[in-house]
Amino acid sequence: MNAQHTTDEHAPATRYDLIIRLPESPDMALLQQQASTQLQLGHDKATRLMQHLEQRGATRIKADIAQDEAERTAQNFRDAGFQVEMKPALALLDKHASLTDSECPGCQRMMRPTPQRQCPYCQIYLDKIDPEKLRLKQIRDEELRKLNARLQRESELGSRQSQEDSERALRNRIRAELEKELGLHQPWMAFFRGSRGVLRAGAIVVLLGGAFFGGYRLASPSGQSLAPEQQAALAQGVLNRIMGGGLSTQPADLAAFAQSPDGALLAQGSSDSLLASPLNGEASASGEWQGVAASLQKVAAQNGAALGEKQNLALALVVALAESGQAQRANELLARLQATPGYQADSARSAELLASAWVLTQRPGGISAQALDELGTQASQLKPQDAAVFYARVASMLAASPQLSASVWQAWLDKARAQLPLLSGAVMRDYTTSQLLRWQAQAQLNALQANAAKGRWTEVKTLLGQLQASQAATPGPALTLLLSQGELAAGHAPAAAQQLEQAYTLAAQAAAKGDPGLVLSALADHQGALAMAPLLAKLDGVVAAQQANLHAPLYGAMATIAAAAGMEEASALYQQRVAAALTGSEGRDEQILALSVSCSTRLAQYYLRTRQPALAERQLRKSAAVVVPLLPEAPASS
């Protein structure tokens, strides 16, 4: 809005101050001579002027002079070689000058300037406005208004929800009192009352029908009891006790469990079993499965070999199934593995407990304190390096539950830290500490995302600060990816994008050094739903320029990153590069199969997360087709 500030009749003429400065790379002697002779200042004044300019860089030579005199004097000093600035001088308006309302460029309010040409609201001088500072102030005020509006909306929603909860509780109490007074208090009938009661009744009917059908199928055709080898398998391992009756001090009733629908599904030969020969028709026709079959034959040809890597492959699939929410399949495969000759229970303990933790934390009714205590007791029997990582991973699982208080998962982090002094050797201590820091940051991120989903912004701010401190202390690509996800959940999209770019750069730098700290292989555990295609594009050129002996681990890490991001074709390409890099290497087939299982299970988890169950099922059966044929036959029952 362009309005005159004063009337033309009484508006004072603009007056100026003159400020001179030294030019760049000045010749002091020549400038002093020009000031003395051309400007006629004399030797003494010229000397004092040059000394003042040399000490302070600028000086005012004229103040509050008319425009004509200012322009004339400024030109004389410019001709002498000085830099000159004309600045409007502040002046009082004539007492007869009349002012009109105008819009302030700073606060956009209608105002009448003060005699000093100042806005009465925001106090800026209208003749000395810096456009850049003005724009910054406007943006800040606009963002402040938005944040205030957001806080007000959240406060209103919170108070409204609190009021509704209070009113609902009050209504329920009054209704219960009235029903008791009128003799209508029948708790078992209240369970089936209303629309929810109809749903409850329908659910009970479905469960009863399923139980009847399962009992009918188990009773036919011969009514045989559970085979001895199946009883032995079901009796072993923590997962079996969870499925049989939960983690408790009471032993599971195996006979009753065998007659239940869950027990029937665990029996070998179930239609949903991964132990049956999956994809029989597809295996012979697909080149992908032909390559896997060839590797299987070579590994199986090692007569008399212990389980070794085969056990690790199977345990990795057990943990992945439990993490994917398929506890029955995980228990089935674990029971098959435990019944295999040469099974090393001590080395498998950590993986068994990890699978148990996934099953416990994913129960619909939540996890009980008793189950957590027993899980912690069994974890205390692990080696310190395994126990530290296990405690930290369980903490990250518990942090994702908004129903649990922060003290629960933080207590598990404390247990993890308590294992570090028990470690022997600096190398082992440093490696375990790096893993602990990653899962600690993952726990902080999971808690942050859970609180953000509930609108608990105070807790989000606190957790984001903790995550930022963790990343600042250990600025690697994994923690930077976690921080990017935290910034995104907190609503800071620009900061999230900046952290993501920084993570890409750090990962590329690690690859350029050959990834001595194995940071790339850890990214797939922490990348979440972030875009990984730009990172893989950066790594392609970096890894190709590395020595040939580094291609296998680097391309293997890229394969798992691509799989966790749902990039199935890219993951398959990197797996082929790993296979080519391992040509002629010892243990080549075991490494290829381990990478195949890892990528397949990560793809399955991605497809489950994006609600593509058919594709997830295909990847799980692909992993089972790799793992199950490697296991020796279980001993036949006598």
C-alpha positions, 0 to 999 in steps of 0.5 A: 500500500503506497500512501503518502506519509505527509502532505506535500505542503509541510513535508520537510526536504530530505537531508543526508549524512555523508560517510566516507570509506577507504577503497579496496587496496588503497594507496594511502600516500596518494589519498592523503595528497588528494585530500590535502590538495584537491579537497583543500583540507590542508596537511594536518586535516588530511593526515587526521582524516587518513589516520581515522579511516585507517583505524575505524574504516569509515567516518562521517564528514557531513551531518544533516545537510541538504541534498544538493550540498550532499551530492556535490560534496560526495562527488568531490570525495569520489573524484579524490578516490574515496568511497562515499555513502549518502544516508538519509538523516533523521529529522522531526516533521514540521509541526504543521505537517499532517500525517495520514494512515498507511500500512507498516511494511514490517507488521502490515498494520495500519498506523500513523508514523511518529515524528521520528518516522517510526511505526508505533506498533513494531518500532521500526524506522520506516526510512531505515528498513533492511529488506532481508531482516524484514523478510526474516522477521515476517517469516518468523512471525508467520511460523510463530502464529502457525505453532501457536494455532497448532498448540491451541488445537492440540490443547483443545483436542486433549481437553475434549478427549479428557472430557469425553473419557470422564463423561463416559466413565461417569455414565458407566458408573451411574448406569451400574448404580441404577441397574443395581437399584432396579435389580438389573445388574447381570454382568454376564448379560452386559458382556453381550449388550449393545453393538460390541456385544453382538461382535463378541457373541459372533466371535465366540460362535466362530471360536466354538465352531473352530474348536469343534472342527479342530477336535473332529479332525484330530479325532479322526481317522484313528484317534492316535495320540501325539507321536513320541518324537513330536512330544520331544520336539514340542517339549524343547525350546522357549518358543514351545513353552510360549505356544503351550501355555506362556512363559510360566513356572508351570510345565506345559500340558503337551497332551492337551496342547496336541489336541488344540488347533495350535498343536494341530497346526504345528504337526508336520504335514500341516497345509500351512507348514513350511516343512513340506516341499514348497513350490514343487512345480515352480522349483524345476521351472525357475532358473532362480530355484535351479541355482539354489538347488545346485548349491543345496546339492553341493552343501548336502554332499559334505558327509558327516559334517556338523550342522554349523552354518546350516543351524545358523541359517535355520535359526535366522529363519526362525527369528525372521518368522517370529518377527513377522508375526508367524509364531506357529511356523517359527515354532514348527521350524525350531522344533524340527531343528532341535530334533536334528542330530548335532543341534548345538543348543548353547550356541542357539540360545541367543537366537531362541530367546530373540524369537521368543521376545518377538512372539511375546511383544506381539501378543494382542493382549500385551506382555506381562511383567512376569513374562518379561522377568522370566525372559530376563532371567533366561537371558542372564545365562547368555554370554555378556556380548550376546546378552548386551545386544539381546537386552538392547534389542528387546528394549527397542521392541518394548519401546514401540509399545505406547502402552508401556511406560518409558521406564520399562524399556529403559530398564532393559537398556540399563541391563545391556549397559551393565554387561559391558564391564564384563567383556574381556578384550578391547576389540570385543568391547568396542564391537559390542558397544557399537551394536548397543549404541545402534539398538539404543538409538532404535529404541529411542526412535521407536518410542518417539514414533509411538508417542508421535502417533498418540500426539504426545509432543512433549515426550516426542521433543524429549526423545528427539533430543536424546536421539540427536545426542546419540547421533552427535556422539556416534555420527555414523550412517546408521544413527543418522538414518535413525535421526532422519526418521525421528525428525520426520516423525516430529514434523521436521521435514527439512531437517529429516531430508538433511540428515538423510543426505548426510547418511548417504554421504557417510555410507558412501565414505565408509564404502570408499574405505572398504567398510572396516567397521561393518556399518553398511551391513547394519543399515538394513536393520535401521533404515525403516521406510526411508528411500534407499535408491539414492544411496544404492546409486551412490554406492554402485560407483564407489563399490565398483572402484574397490578391490575385488576382495571387497566386492562380496561384503560390500555388495552383500550389504547393498543386497540386504539394504535393497531387500529391506526397501522392497527393491527385489530386482536390485537385491537379486542383482547384488546377490549375483554380484556377490556370487561372482565375487566369491567364485573359487572362494572357500565357503562360497555356497554357505555365504550365498545361501545365508545372503539369500535367506537374509534378503528373502526374509527382509523382502517378506517383512517389507511386503507384510508391512506394505500389506502384500501378503501373497508376495510375503508368503512367496519369499518365506517359502523361498527361504524355507526351500533353502533352509529345510533341505539342508537339515539332516533327517530327524531320527525315526521313532522306535 
